Amino acid sequence: MTALAVQDLVAGYDRSTVLDGVDLSVGPGGALALLGRNGVGKSTLVMTLMGLVAPTSGRVLLDGRDVAGLRPDLLARAGVALVPQGRRIWAPLTVAETLALAERGRGRDRHRRWTVDAVLDLLPRLRERLGQQAGQLSGGEQQMLAIARALLTGPSVLLLDEPSDGLAPALVDTIAELLTTLRAEGVALLLVEQDLHLAFTVCDEIAVMAKGRIVHHVSTPDFRADRVTAHRLLGVA
């Protein structure tokens, strides 16, 4: 069973092709880390899967249904949620207002496992900040709010673009624990990440992108054992 399957996906901007036939899949409760050097198309893939970039061709199957090219709001109601790079929280809103707005946006057919109370139980620091404006939160708290906002849409697939960006190591470990909990709840994760520790901790599969294509896709233990290939593809030891 596959929660998300991407088949021969092509997309880009204006007349420029960025994604050149991407293939990948993630099962329910599975987690795939998408690695690659800067500029190879990782963020474009996430934006295309969320409907923010229109695909030229190819398929995006969500629980077997082709959703390629749907508007972002329709994709959110179908079960796809995005935690964008840089968090992009709504700075003037309080934490409580942000959560209430996200919950109202959930599709009627989405499961209600993630209520505001359930999210606050998972992220208790946010409960202490309910009356605070989102723009006044620390970087780690803003990242938690971005994840909470995504969860309240009731996703079956969660896309995360560089969730460790700018966070201290202790907070990255907190994010890892949170994502592992989401996997246990059956949420499928596609994680774009530069922090290999986070990727290895959370994900059971690793895919490497180069020039708009997936050029390497193996289990996490196999990737870690093959240091020559990792160095060749990523330039890391």
N, C-alpha and C positions, 0 to 999 in steps of 0.2 A: 504493500500500500504506500502511495506517495502523496504527501501533502502538497508539495510544490515540484513541478517538473518544467524545466526550460528547455526548449528544443529548437536548435538552429536559429537563435534569436539575433536579429540584425537591427541596429538602431544607431542614431547619431544626431548631429545638429546641422541644420541647413543642408549643405551638400557633402558634409564630412561624415564618413562612417566610423564609428567608435567601436561598437560591438559587431563582430564579424563572424556570426554563427556560434553563439554560446549555447552549450549544453551542460545542464547540471540538474540534480534532483535532491530533495530532502524529504525524509519520511516523517510521520507524526512523532514528536518527541526527539527527532534527530537534530543534529547541529553540524553545519558545514561552515568551516572557516574559509573565506575567500582572501587569498594573499596575492601579492604582486607588487611590482615597483610602481612608483607614482606615474600617473598618466596612462595606465594600460586599460582603463575602462571600468574599474570596480564600482566607483560611485555612479557612473552612468548606468550600469546594470541595475543597481538598487533603485535609481530614479525611474528607470524604465519599468521595473516590476511594480512600482507604486503608481504608475500612470502619469508621472511627471515629465517623461520623455516618450514620445510616440514611437513605437517600433515600426521598422520598415517591413519586416517579414518575420516569420517564425511563430512559435506558439509558447504560451505561458499557461500551464495547466494547474489549476487550483482544485484539489480533490477531484481531478479528472475533467474539470470544466475549463474550456479555453477562455481565459479572461484577458488575453493580450489586447492592448489598446483601449481598455475601459478607462473611464475617468477615475481620478483618485478617490472620489467619494464613493463610487460604486465598488471599487476594489476594497475600500475600508469596510463597507457593509458586507462584502463577500468573505472577509476574514483575513485580509492582509493589513499589517500595521508597520509603520516606519518609525525608527528612532534615528533621526538624521544626524549627520556630522555637525558638530557645533551646537547641538541640543535644540536651537531655534525655539525656545520657550517664548511664551507671550509675556514679556517683561512687566507690563502694567497690571496684569491680573494677579490676584492672590492665588496661593496654592489651591485653596478651596474652590475658587472660581474656575481655575484651569481644570480641575478634576470633574466638576459638575458639567462643564461644557463638553469635555471629552465623553462623559457617560451619555449625555443626550445624543451624541452623534452615532451611537451604536445602532447597527441594523436590528430590526425587530426579530429577525431569525437567528441572531447570534446568541450563543449561550451566555448565561449571566454569572459564570463562575467569578469573573473579576468585577465585583462591585467596588464602590469607593471604600467601604469598610474593609473588604478583603485586601485591597491594594495598600491601605494604610497599615494593616496588620503585617503585610510583607515588607513595607518600607516605613517603619515606625518614626523615623526622623521627620518624615513629611507631616505626620500627625502633629508634631510639635511646631510646625511652621504654617499651619493652615491659614492663618490670618496675614501672613507675610507676602509681600509682592514677590513674584517669581524672579524679577530682575535683581532682587537683593539677596538671593540665595547664593551659597558657595557653589563652586563648579561641580562638586560631587552631588550636592543637593539638586542642582539643576538637571544633572544627568538622571538622577532618580525620578525627578518629576517628568522628564521626557519619556522614560520607560513606563511610568505609571499612566501617563496620558495615552500611550499606545495600548497598554493592556486593557484600559477601560472600553476600547472599541470591540473587545471580545475576539482577538485574533486567533486563528489557527496557525498562521505563519507570521513570524516577527523578523523584520529586516533591521539590522543594526549596522550603522556606518560609523566606524571608529569610536565605539563607546568609551574607550579608555583615554581618548585624546585629552591631554591637559590634566589628568588626574594623578594624584599621589598613589604610590604602590598599594598602600593599605586600602584605598578606595577602589582600586582595580580589583583587589581580592574580594571586596564586597560585591562588586558587579558580577564577578565570576560565580559567587555563591548564589546570587539572585538568578542568573541565567540557568544555572544547573537546576534550581528549583522549578523554573518555567519548563524545562525539558521534562522533568518528572510529571508535570501537569499535562503533558502531551503537546505542548507548543513546539512547532518546528522553527528552528533558528537558522538564518543565513547571516553570518557575522563577517563583515569586512573589517579587518583589523591589522595593525602593524605590530601590536604587542603580542609576540609569540607565546609568552607565558599565558596570557588570557586565552588565546586561541587553542593552545594545547590543553589547558585545563577544562575548557567548556566543550570543545568540539571533538567528535569521533571521526570526522573526515576533514581532509584538507584538499582544497582546490587552488591551483595557482593560475593566474591569468597573465597573458602576455599578448600585446598587440590585439586586444579585443577578443581573444579566444581562450578557452580553458586548455592549458597545455600539459597539465599534470593533475591527477585526481586519485588520491590514495587514502588509506586509513591514517589516522594520526600517528599510531605507533610506527607504521612503515615510513611515514615522512620523516619522523624524528631519527629513525635508524639510518636513513640515507642522507648523510651530511653532504656528500659530493653533489647530489642533485639539488639540495636546498641551497647550497652556495652558488651553484650555477644559475639557478632561477631567481634567487632573491639577493645574492651577495652577502649572505649572513653565514657565520661560522656554525 
